[in-house]
Amino acid sequence: GPWSQAASGWFPSAGLPERTALHKYTSVTFDAVVDDTAVFLTSPNDVQIYPRKDETYACGFPRMEDLPASPLDISPCDTIATQLKQEATSCSSLLESSATKTTA
């Protein structure tokens, strides 16, 4: 994951790379249950939709940017979250009519 590069400092003898990819994705969780098929949209925004037991998770819009030391310090970009919701809901009327539970 995006914080993997920190592991090289935790385990210096493991030979882990000091620099890894730092793609930050925006994610949205929908309060809807869809069938058990993951969806990967062919779009410049790399939108991916994953069904879960009691919700649906969507992510996309990768950006290269530095991440804070703690995931709790990440704040979502409302504009990108809205665009992600639009792309994800264009695939499913169930998602379109459901509430968004979280955005990160």
C-alpha positions in Angstrom: 0.0 0.0 0.0 1.0 3.6 0.0 2.6 3.5 3.4 4.8 0.5 2.4 7.9 2.6 2.0 7.8 3.2 5.8 8.3 -0.6 6.3 11.9 -0.3 4.9 12.8 1.6 8.1 11.1 -0.9 10.4 12.8 -3.9 8.8 16.2 -2.6 7.6 17.7 -6.0 7.0 14.8 -7.2 4.8 16.0 -5.3 1.8 12.7 -3.6 1.2 12.6 -0.8 -1.4 12.9 2.7 0.2 10.6 4.3 -2.4 7.3 2.7 -3.6 4.5 4.0 -5.7 2.5 6.7 -3.9 -0.8 6.7 -5.8 -3.5 8.2 -3.6 -7.0 7.0 -4.6 -10.3 8.6 -3.5 -12.9 6.1 -2.2 -16.6 6.1 -1.6 -18.7 3.6 0.2 -22.3 3.2 -0.8 -25.1 1.9 1.4 -26.2 -0.7 -1.2 -25.6 -4.3 -1.8 -25.0 -5.3 -5.4 -24.2 -8.6 -7.0 -20.8 -10.2 -6.3 -19.0 -8.9 -9.4 -16.1 -6.5 -9.2 -16.2 -3.9 -11.9 -13.2 -2.1 -13.4 -14.3 0.8 -15.6 -12.3 1.7 -18.7 -11.9 5.4 -18.0 -9.0 7.7 -17.5 -10.0 7.8 -13.8 -9.3 4.0 -13.1 -12.6 3.6 -11.3 -13.0 0.2 -9.5 -16.2 -1.0 -7.8 -16.1 -3.8 -5.3 -19.2 -5.4 -3.7 -19.0 -6.2 0.0 -21.3 -8.1 2.3 -23.3 -5.1 3.4 -22.1 -2.2 1.2 -20.3 -1.4 -2.0 -16.9 0.2 -2.2 -15.7 2.3 -5.1 -12.3 3.9 -5.6 -10.5 5.7 -8.4 -8.9 9.0 -9.5 -5.3 8.0 -8.6 -2.9 10.9 -8.0 0.8 11.0 -7.3 1.1 13.0 -4.1 2.8 12.7 -0.7 0.7 11.1 2.0 0.6 12.1 5.6 2.3 9.8 8.2 -1.1 8.8 9.5 -4.1 7.7 7.4 -6.3 9.6 9.9 -4.8 12.9 8.5 -6.2 12.3 5.0 -9.0 14.6 4.0 -11.0 13.9 0.9 -11.3 16.3 -2.1 -15.1 16.9 -2.4 -14.8 17.6 -6.2 -13.1 14.3 -6.9 -15.4 12.4 -4.5 -18.4 13.8 -6.4 -16.9 12.8 -9.8 -16.2 9.3 -8.4 -19.8 8.9 -7.3 -21.0 10.0 -10.7 -18.8 7.4 -12.5 -19.8 4.6 -10.1 -23.5 5.4 -10.2 -23.5 5.4 -14.0 -23.0 1.6 -13.8 -25.7 0.7 -11.4 -29.2 2.1 -10.6 -28.8 0.5 -7.1 -25.8 2.7 -6.4 -27.5 5.7 -7.9 -30.4 5.4 -5.5 -28.3 4.6 -2.4 -26.8 6.9 0.2 -23.1 7.4 0.4 -21.9 6.1 3.8 -18.3 7.4 3.8 -15.8 9.2 1.7 -12.1 9.0 2.2 
